[in-house]
């Protein structure tokens, strides 16, 4: 019999690795992950705090741009049209 047609036998360790995260585990871990995003907790690690501030600033700019105007109003350069290249 050909070995190409046989299914490989997986060990019990490989079976456990295939399902390392279940939906219940992710839902249980979500509140703790969200709590760790609080600025008070981020302050203890300066690099992560700066990443947090940068992400917040970028998000606020992205949300405010439709209300503040497009790139011409804000001093930005509009993206070139593909047919103009």
N, CA, C and O atoms as a GROMACS GRO file, in nm:
protein
  340
    1UNK      N    1   0.084  -0.119   0.000
    1UNK     CA    2   0.000   0.000   0.000
    1UNK      C    3   0.088   0.125   0.000
    1UNK      O    4   0.194   0.125   0.064
    2UNK      N    5   0.049   0.227  -0.068
    2UNK     CA    6   0.128   0.349  -0.082
    2UNK      C    7   0.122   0.432   0.046
    2UNK      O    8   0.017   0.440   0.110
    3UNK      N    9   0.233   0.492   0.084
    3UNK     CA   10   0.236   0.576   0.203
    3UNK      C   11   0.176   0.714   0.175
    3UNK      O   12   0.144   0.787   0.269
    4UNK      N   13   0.162   0.752   0.049
    4UNK     CA   14   0.104   0.881   0.017
    4UNK      C   15  -0.045   0.888   0.046
    4UNK      O   16  -0.099   0.996   0.071
    5UNK      N   17  -0.112   0.773   0.041
    5UNK     CA   18  -0.255   0.772   0.063
    5UNK      C   19  -0.292   0.758   0.210
    5UNK      O   20  -0.408   0.781   0.248
    6UNK      N   21  -0.198   0.722   0.293
    6UNK     CA   22  -0.227   0.703   0.435
    6UNK      C   23  -0.221   0.838   0.506
    6UNK      O   24  -0.140   0.925   0.472
    7UNK      N   25  -0.306   0.853   0.604
    7UNK     CA   26  -0.306   0.974   0.684
    7UNK      C   27  -0.196   0.964   0.788
    7UNK      O   28  -0.178   0.857   0.847
    8UNK      N   29  -0.123   1.070   0.813
    8UNK     CA   30  -0.018   1.065   0.915
    8UNK      C   31  -0.079   1.051   1.054
    8UNK      O   32  -0.184   1.108   1.083
    9UNK      N   33  -0.014   0.977   1.139
    9UNK     CA   34  -0.060   0.958   1.276
    9UNK      C   35  -0.006   1.073   1.358
    9UNK      O   36   0.114   1.099   1.360
   10UNK      N   37  -0.097   1.142   1.427
   10UNK     CA   38  -0.056   1.255   1.510
   10UNK      C   39  -0.044   1.210   1.654
   10UNK      O   40  -0.128   1.135   1.705
   11UNK      N   41   0.058   1.257   1.719
   11UNK     CA   42   0.077   1.223   1.860
   11UNK      C   43  -0.022   1.301   1.945
   11UNK      O   44  -0.087   1.394   1.897
   12UNK      N   45  -0.034   1.263   2.070
   12UNK     CA   46  -0.127   1.332   2.160
   12UNK      C   47  -0.080   1.475   2.186
   12UNK      O   48  -0.163   1.564   2.206
   13UNK      N   49   0.052   1.498   2.185
   13UNK     CA   50   0.102   1.634   2.203
   13UNK      C   51   0.064   1.722   2.085
   13UNK      O   52   0.028   1.839   2.104
   14UNK      N   53   0.070   1.669   1.965
   14UNK     CA   54   0.033   1.746   1.846
   14UNK      C   55  -0.117   1.775   1.846
   14UNK      O   56  -0.159   1.882   1.802
   15UNK      N   57  -0.198   1.682   1.893
   15UNK     CA   58  -0.343   1.705   1.900
   15UNK      C   59  -0.373   1.819   1.997
   15UNK      O   60  -0.460   1.902   1.968
   16UNK      N   61  -0.304   1.824   2.110
   16UNK     CA   62  -0.326   1.930   2.207
   16UNK      C   63  -0.282   2.065   2.154
   16UNK      O   64  -0.344   2.167   2.184
   17UNK      N   65  -0.177   2.067   2.073
   17UNK     CA   66  -0.128   2.191   2.017
   17UNK      C   67  -0.223   2.246   1.911
   17UNK      O   68  -0.232   2.367   1.894
   18UNK      N   69  -0.291   2.162   1.841
   18UNK     CA   70  -0.380   2.207   1.734
   18UNK      C   71  -0.496   2.289   1.791
   18UNK      O   72  -0.545   2.380   1.724
   19UNK      N   73  -0.539   2.258   1.910
   19UNK     CA   74  -0.650   2.330   1.973
   19UNK      C   75  -0.601   2.400   2.099
   19UNK      O   76  -0.652   2.373   2.208
   20UNK      N   77  -0.505   2.488   2.085
   20UNK     CA   78  -0.448   2.552   2.203
   20UNK      C   79  -0.538   2.662   2.259
   20UNK      O   80  -0.530   2.692   2.378
   21UNK      N   81  -0.621   2.723   2.175
   21UNK     CA   82  -0.710   2.828   2.223
   21UNK      C   83  -0.854   2.793   2.188
   21UNK      O   84  -0.888   2.772   2.072
   22UNK      N   85  -0.936   2.787   2.289
   22UNK     CA   86  -1.078   2.766   2.264
   22UNK      C   87  -1.150   2.898   2.281
   22UNK      O   88  -1.095   2.993   2.337
   23UNK      N   89  -1.271   2.906   2.235
   23UNK     CA   90  -1.349   3.029   2.247
   23UNK      C   91  -1.372   3.064   2.394
   23UNK      O   92  -1.372   3.182   2.430
   24UNK      N   93  -1.391   2.963   2.477
   24UNK     CA   94  -1.412   2.989   2.620
   24UNK      C   95  -1.288   3.049   2.685
   24UNK      O   96  -1.298   3.139   2.768
   25UNK      N   97  -1.170   3.000   2.646
   25UNK     CA   98  -1.046   3.054   2.701
   25UNK      C   99  -1.026   3.199   2.657
   25UNK      O  100  -0.985   3.284   2.736
   26UNK      N  101  -1.054   3.228   2.531
   26UNK     CA  102  -1.038   3.364   2.482
   26UNK      C  103  -1.135   3.460   2.549
   26UNK      O  104  -1.097   3.572   2.583
   27UNK      N  105  -1.258   3.417   2.569
   27UNK     CA  106  -1.355   3.502   2.638
   27UNK      C  107  -1.316   3.525   2.784
   27UNK      O  108  -1.339   3.633   2.839
   28UNK      N  109  -1.258   3.423   2.847
   28UNK     CA  110  -1.216   3.437   2.986
   28UNK      C  111  -1.095   3.531   2.998
   28UNK      O  112  -1.082   3.601   3.098
   29UNK      N  113  -1.008   3.534   2.897
   29UNK     CA  114  -0.888   3.616   2.902
   29UNK      C  115  -0.913   3.760   2.858
   29UNK      O  116  -0.833   3.848   2.890
   30UNK      N  117  -1.021   3.785   2.787
   30UNK     CA  118  -1.048   3.917   2.732
   30UNK      C  119  -1.058   4.028   2.838
   30UNK      O  120  -0.999   4.134   2.817
   31UNK      N  121  -1.130   4.011   2.948
   31UNK     CA  122  -1.137   4.120   3.047
   31UNK      C  123  -1.000   4.158   3.104
   31UNK      O  124  -0.972   4.276   3.123
   32UNK      N  125  -0.916   4.060   3.131
   32UNK     CA  126  -0.782   4.090   3.182
   32UNK      C  127  -0.697   4.163   3.080
   32UNK      O  128  -0.620   4.252   3.116
   33UNK      N  129  -0.710   4.127   2.953
   33UNK     CA  130  -0.634   4.194   2.848
   33UNK      C  131  -0.678   4.339   2.832
   33UNK      O  132  -0.595   4.427   2.811
   34UNK      N  133  -0.808   4.363   2.842
   34UNK     CA  134  -0.858   4.500   2.830
   34UNK      C  135  -0.815   4.582   2.950
   34UNK      O  136  -0.781   4.700   2.936
   35UNK      N  137  -0.816   4.522   3.070
   35UNK     CA  138  -0.771   4.595   3.190
   35UNK      C  139  -0.626   4.637   3.180
   35UNK      O  140  -0.589   4.742   3.232
   36UNK      N  141  -0.543   4.557   3.114
   36UNK     CA  142  -0.401   4.590   3.101
   36UNK      C  143  -0.376   4.707   3.007
   36UNK      O  144  -0.265   4.760   3.003
   37UNK      N  145  -0.477   4.749   2.931
   37UNK     CA  146  -0.463   4.863   2.842
   37UNK      C  147  -0.485   4.996   2.914
   37UNK      O  148  -0.469   5.102   2.852
   38UNK      N  149  -0.521   4.993   3.041
   38UNK     CA  150  -0.542   5.116   3.117
   38UNK      C  151  -0.410   5.192   3.126
   38UNK      O  152  -0.306   5.131   3.152
   39UNK      N  153  -0.412   5.324   3.107
   39UNK     CA  154  -0.287   5.402   3.110
   39UNK      C  155  -0.209   5.387   3.240
   39UNK      O  156  -0.086   5.395   3.240
   40UNK      N  157  -0.278   5.366   3.351
   40UNK     CA  158  -0.210   5.349   3.480
   40UNK      C  159  -0.118   5.227   3.476
   40UNK      O  160  -0.008   5.230   3.531
   41UNK      N  161  -0.164   5.120   3.410
   41UNK     CA  162  -0.081   5.001   3.398
   41UNK      C  163   0.026   5.017   3.291
   41UNK      O  164   0.135   4.962   3.304
   42UNK      N  165  -0.003   5.092   3.185
   42UNK     CA  166   0.093   5.113   3.078
   42UNK      C  167   0.208   5.203   3.122
   42UNK      O  168   0.318   5.193   3.067
   43UNK      N  169   0.185   5.289   3.220
   43UNK     CA  170   0.285   5.385   3.266
   43UNK      C  171   0.410   5.314   3.320
   43UNK      O  172   0.519   5.371   3.315
   44UNK      N  173   0.397   5.192   3.370
   44UNK     CA  174   0.509   5.120   3.428
   44UNK      C  175   0.609   5.074   3.323
   44UNK      O  176   0.724   5.045   3.356
   45UNK      N  177   0.570   5.068   3.199
   45UNK     CA  178   0.659   5.030   3.090
   45UNK      C  179   0.661   5.146   2.991
   45UNK      O  180   0.567   5.161   2.912
   46UNK      N  181   0.767   5.229   2.993
   46UNK     CA  182   0.767   5.351   2.911
   46UNK      C  183   0.749   5.326   2.761
   46UNK      O  184   0.683   5.405   2.693
   47UNK      N  185   0.806   5.220   2.709
   47UNK     CA  186   0.795   5.193   2.566
   47UNK      C  187   0.650   5.162   2.530
   47UNK      O  188   0.597   5.217   2.433
   48UNK      N  189   0.586   5.076   2.608
   48UNK     CA  190   0.447   5.042   2.580
   48UNK      C  191   0.356   5.163   2.603
   48UNK      O  192   0.254   5.177   2.535
   49UNK      N  193   0.392   5.249   2.697
   49UNK     CA  194   0.312   5.370   2.720
   49UNK      C  195   0.318   5.461   2.597
   49UNK      O  196   0.216   5.516   2.556
   50UNK      N  197   0.437   5.478   2.539
   50UNK     CA  198   0.450   5.561   2.419
   50UNK      C  199   0.375   5.499   2.301
   50UNK      O  200   0.316   5.572   2.221
   51UNK      N  201   0.378   5.368   2.290
   51UNK     CA  202   0.301   5.301   2.185
   51UNK      C  203   0.152   5.326   2.207
   51UNK      O  204   0.079   5.351   2.111
   52UNK      N  205   0.108   5.319   2.330
   52UNK     CA  206  -0.033   5.342   2.364
   52UNK      C  207  -0.073   5.486   2.329
   52UNK      O  208  -0.178   5.508   2.270
   53UNK      N  209   0.012   5.584   2.366
   53UNK     CA  210  -0.018   5.724   2.335
   53UNK      C  211  -0.021   5.746   2.184
   53UNK      O  212  -0.109   5.815   2.134
   54UNK      N  213   0.076   5.687   2.111
   54UNK     CA  214   0.079   5.701   1.966
   54UNK      C  215  -0.043   5.640   1.900
   54UNK      O  216  -0.098   5.697   1.806
   55UNK      N  217  -0.086   5.524   1.948
   55UNK     CA  218  -0.205   5.459   1.892
   55UNK      C  219  -0.330   5.544   1.921
   55UNK      O  220  -0.417   5.558   1.835
   56UNK      N  221  -0.339   5.598   2.040
   56UNK     CA  222  -0.453   5.684   2.075
   56UNK      C  223  -0.454   5.808   1.987
   56UNK      O  224  -0.560   5.846   1.935
   57UNK      N  225  -0.340   5.873   1.970
   57UNK     CA  226  -0.330   5.993   1.889
   57UNK      C  227  -0.367   5.965   1.743
   57UNK      O  228  -0.442   6.041   1.681
   58UNK      N  229  -0.314   5.856   1.689
   58UNK     CA  230  -0.344   5.819   1.551
   58UNK      C  231  -0.492   5.788   1.532
   58UNK      O  232  -0.551   5.827   1.431
   59UNK      N  233  -0.550   5.719   1.627
   59UNK     CA  234  -0.693   5.687   1.619
   59UNK      C  235  -0.777   5.814   1.624
   59UNK      O  236  -0.873   5.828   1.548
   60UNK      N  237  -0.742   5.905   1.712
   60UNK     CA  238  -0.817   6.032   1.721
   60UNK      C  239  -0.804   6.113   1.593
   60UNK      O  240  -0.902   6.172   1.547
   61UNK      N  241  -0.685   6.116   1.534
   61UNK     CA  242  -0.668   6.188   1.407
   61UNK      C  243  -0.750   6.124   1.295
   61UNK      O  244  -0.812   6.194   1.215
   62UNK      N  245  -0.752   5.991   1.290
   62UNK     CA  246  -0.828   5.922   1.187
   62UNK      C  247  -0.978   5.947   1.204
   62UNK      O  248  -1.050   5.960   1.105
   63UNK      N  249  -1.025   5.953   1.328
   63UNK     CA  250  -1.167   5.978   1.352
   63UNK      C  251  -1.204   6.124   1.325
   63UNK      O  252  -1.317   6.152   1.284
   64UNK      N  253  -1.111   6.216   1.347
   64UNK     CA  254  -1.140   6.359   1.333
   64UNK      C  255  -1.124   6.408   1.190
   64UNK      O  256  -1.182   6.511   1.156
   65UNK      N  257  -1.048   6.339   1.105
   65UNK     CA  258  -1.021   6.390   0.971
   65UNK      C  259  -1.145   6.417   0.887
   65UNK      O  260  -1.150   6.519   0.819
   66UNK      N  261  -1.247   6.331   0.889
   66UNK     CA  262  -1.366   6.364   0.808
   66UNK      C  263  -1.435   6.494   0.852
   66UNK      O  264  -1.498   6.561   0.770
   67UNK      N  265  -1.422   6.529   0.979
   67UNK     CA  266  -1.486   6.650   1.030
   67UNK      C  267  -1.399   6.774   1.011
   67UNK      O  268  -1.450   6.885   1.004
   68UNK      N  269  -1.267   6.754   1.005
   68UNK     CA  270  -1.175   6.867   0.993
   68UNK      C  271  -1.142   6.901   0.848
   68UNK      O  272  -1.089   7.008   0.822
   69UNK      N  273  -1.173   6.814   0.757
   69UNK     CA  274  -1.145   6.839   0.617
   69UNK      C  275  -1.050   6.733   0.562
   69UNK      O  276  -0.995   6.652   0.637
   70UNK      N  277  -1.033   6.736   0.433
   70UNK     CA  278  -0.947   6.639   0.366
   70UNK      C  279  -0.802   6.679   0.372
   70UNK      O  280  -0.766   6.767   0.451
   71UNK      N  281  -0.717   6.618   0.291
   71UNK     CA  282  -0.574   6.646   0.294
   71UNK      C  283  -0.541   6.789   0.253
   71UNK      O  284  -0.444   6.845   0.304
   72UNK      N  285  -0.617   6.850   0.162
   72UNK     CA  286  -0.584   6.986   0.121
   72UNK      C  287  -0.609   7.085   0.233
   72UNK      O  288  -0.536   7.184   0.246
   73UNK      N  289  -0.711   7.061   0.314
   73UNK     CA  290  -0.740   7.151   0.426
   73UNK      C  291  -0.641   7.134   0.540
   73UNK      O  292  -0.613   7.230   0.613
   74UNK      N  293  -0.588   7.014   0.558
   74UNK     CA  294  -0.500   6.989   0.672
   74UNK      C  295  -0.352   7.004   0.637
   74UNK      O  296  -0.266   6.985   0.724
   75UNK      N  297  -0.319   7.037   0.511
   75UNK     CA  298  -0.180   7.055   0.473
   75UNK      C  299  -0.116   6.929   0.419
   75UNK      O  300   0.002   6.930   0.384
   76UNK      N  301  -0.191   6.820   0.412
   76UNK     CA  302  -0.137   6.695   0.360
   76UNK      C  303  -0.139   6.695   0.208
   76UNK      O  304  -0.199   6.782   0.145
   77UNK      N  305  -0.074   6.597   0.153
   77UNK     CA  306  -0.069   6.582   0.008
   77UNK      C  307  -0.161   6.468  -0.032
   77UNK      O  308  -0.150   6.358   0.023
   78UNK      N  309  -0.253   6.492  -0.126
   78UNK     CA  310  -0.342   6.383  -0.167
   78UNK      C  311  -0.264   6.276  -0.242
   78UNK      O  312  -0.162   6.305  -0.305
   79UNK      N  313  -0.310   6.155  -0.234
   79UNK     CA  314  -0.246   6.043  -0.302
   79UNK      C  315  -0.264   6.059  -0.453
   79UNK      O  316  -0.372   6.097  -0.498
   80UNK      N  317  -0.159   6.031  -0.532
   80UNK     CA  318  -0.173   6.046  -0.678
   80UNK      C  319  -0.265   5.939  -0.735
   80UNK      O  320  -0.271   5.827  -0.686
   81UNK      N  321  -0.335   5.976  -0.838
   81UNK     CA  322  -0.425   5.883  -0.904
   81UNK      C  323  -0.342   5.783  -0.985
   81UNK      O  324  -0.244   5.822  -1.047
   82UNK      N  325  -0.379   5.653  -0.987
   82UNK     CA  326  -0.298   5.554  -1.057
   82UNK      C  327  -0.280   5.582  -1.206
   82UNK      O  328  -0.179   5.543  -1.263
   83UNK      N  329  -0.376   5.649  -1.271
   83UNK     CA  330  -0.364   5.676  -1.415
   83UNK      C  331  -0.266   5.788  -1.445
   83UNK      O  332  -0.225   5.805  -1.560
   84UNK      N  333  -0.226   5.866  -1.343
   84UNK     CA  334  -0.134   5.976  -1.365
   84UNK      C  335   0.012   5.936  -1.358
   84UNK      O  336   0.099   6.019  -1.383
   85UNK      N  337   0.042   5.813  -1.327
   85UNK     CA  338   0.182   5.770  -1.314
   85UNK      C  339   0.244   5.744  -1.444
   85UNK      O  340   0.361   5.707  -1.451
   0.00000   0.00000   0.00000
